[in-house]
Amino acid sequence: MPQRVLGHAKYKAYRLLGVVTLSATGEHSNLNDKADFSQLPFLIYPPMWAFYEIKADISLPATVPFTYEETISFPKSAKSIRIQDADGFHDVPIAEVVVPDFDAAATTAEAGAQYCVFQWIGINPLMIAKCDAPVPAVYTRVFGPASHDDCKKYVKDNGGI
């Protein structure tokens, strides 16, 4: 029957959208060892966790690096999580991950973006795109970089739509 023993590892924790991800990194002494986090049964707030290595009955000796992650429910007010392992207790700070506001970033990028006018080689259709945008090889740049309004004016003045 497999044995659960307190293990050795280095820990990191981060909170994203209210959920905490706890990770342990270290080395197993056997090829078939596994890692696990378990909440300790103490009735305290915030809860404490333990890191275990699960050792099989038949061992396959080999030093194997591991990284084990587990997503847990943890109070939002807590700034660190306490983990018990074979070396004692560790207070692991919880890093807050801030989700970027993509709509605001797109608006900001759009305001400062540089546009160019591209012309289809051999015929006149003009196209406005960001200067660093990938365009088909049949287009060549004829105007820019400039603001989007300047590009519209160029297209209008040069027979475009």
N, C-alpha and C positions, 0 to 999 in steps of 0.2 A: 504494500500500500504506500503511495507517495507520501513524503514527509514535507510539512511546511515549517521552514525555519526562517528566522529573521535574516535578511540578506544585507549586502553592502552595495551602495550605489551613491551617485551624485544626483541631486534633484533640481528640477525647475518646475515652475508653475506659471500659467498665464490664464487670464480671464478674458473671454471673448463673448459678447452678447449675453452676459450673465452666467455663463457656464465655465467652470474651471477645468483646464486640462493639466494633469499632473504627469510628469515624465521622470523616469529613472534611467540612468546610463551607468553601465559598469561592465563587469566580466563575470560569466558563469564559470565554475570549475569543471562542469560536465557538459557534454554536447546536448544532452536531453533535459537539462534544467529549464524551468520556466519561471517567470516573474509574475508578481501579483501585488496589488494594493488592497487593503481591507480597512474598513472603518473600525476603530477600536470601540468596544462596547461601553465605554465610560459615558455617563450622562453629563457631559459638560458642553459648554458653548464657547467657541466654535468646536466642532468635532475634531478628533485627532485620527490620524491614519497610520497604518503600519505597512512596511514593505517586506514582502516575503519572497523567498526562493522556494520553489516546489521541486523537490529532488525525487527522482524516480527510484524504484527498488533496484533496478539494474542500472548502474552508472556507466557512462561512456566518457572516460576522462579526456578532457580537452579544454583548453582555455578559449572561451567563446565570448566575444564582445556582444553586448545587447543594449537595446534601447526599448523601453516599455512605456507606453502611454495609456492613460485612462482618463476619461472624461467623467467628472463627478459634479454633483450638486453641492454647492458650498455657499455660505452666507455672503451676500454682496458687501457687507460692512467690514469683513475680515480682510486685512492687508497681508496676512501671511498664513501659512498652513503648517501645522506641526506634524512631523513624520517620525515614527519610531522605527529604528532598524537595529542591526547587530552592534552598531557603534553608539547607540543611545538615541536621544531626541535631536531633531534638526528643525529649526524654524526656517521655512522656505518662503521668501517673499513672493507675492503674487503680482506678476507684471500685468498691467492693464493694457489691453490691445484696443486701440481706438479705430473704429470703422470709418474709413474715409467717406466724405460726402462727394460722391461721384458727380452729381448734378452741378454742385457749386464749382468743382474742379473743371468740368467741361465748359461752363460759362466763362470762367476765368481764362482758360486756355483759348477759347474762341475769341475773346476780346483782344488778345495779344497775338493771335495767329497771323502768319504771313501767307498771303495767297498769291498765286501766279495764274496767268492765262496760257493755256496750251492750245496749239492748232494742229489739226489733223494734217499730216504731210500730204501735199498734192491737192487737197481740197480745202475749203475755207472754214468748216465748222470749228468754232472756238469753244473751249471748255474752261471753267474756273475750278481750281482745286488747290489744296494746300501745297506749298512748294515741295514739301518732303513726301507727298503722297505718291504711291506707286501708280503710274499711268501706263497704258499700253504703249508699246514701242512705236506705234504709228503716229504718236503725238510728239511735238517739240515745243519747248517753252518759247513764247513770243513776248511776254510782258511779266514783270514782277521781279522780286517780291514787292507786294504792296498790300494795302488794306482791301477788304472784300468790296467795299464801295468803289474804290479806284479801279478794281478789276472789272466790275459791272460797267462802269463808264467806258473803259477801253473796249469792251466787247460791243457796246452799243455804238460807239464811234467808228468801229472797224467792221461793220456789217454783220455782226452776230445777232443773236436773238435776245 
